[in-house]
Amino acid sequence: MSTEAKIYKALDKLEAVIQHNEADIATWIPLEYDLQLSYGTEQVAFSDYFIKLKEEINRCTRQKIMQSE
């Protein structure tokens, strides 16, 4: 797979997680709490930059979850 294809796939997954983080947490179903943290992990593994970006997105997810408790 080309680098461009890997970038596309990583961004596609990360965009979905970011969009979900922007949604009201009341709309989340129980499985989405864990899925938010794991979704896209495989696709970002090719790049240190994307791994760090996913970690930051996960930090935002955890913060959102904690604020809702």
Buried (B, 14 or more C-beta within 10 A) or exposed (E): EEEEEBBEBBBEBBEBBBEBBEEEBEEBEEEBBEBBBEBBEEBBEBBEEBEEBBEEBBEBBEEBBEEEE
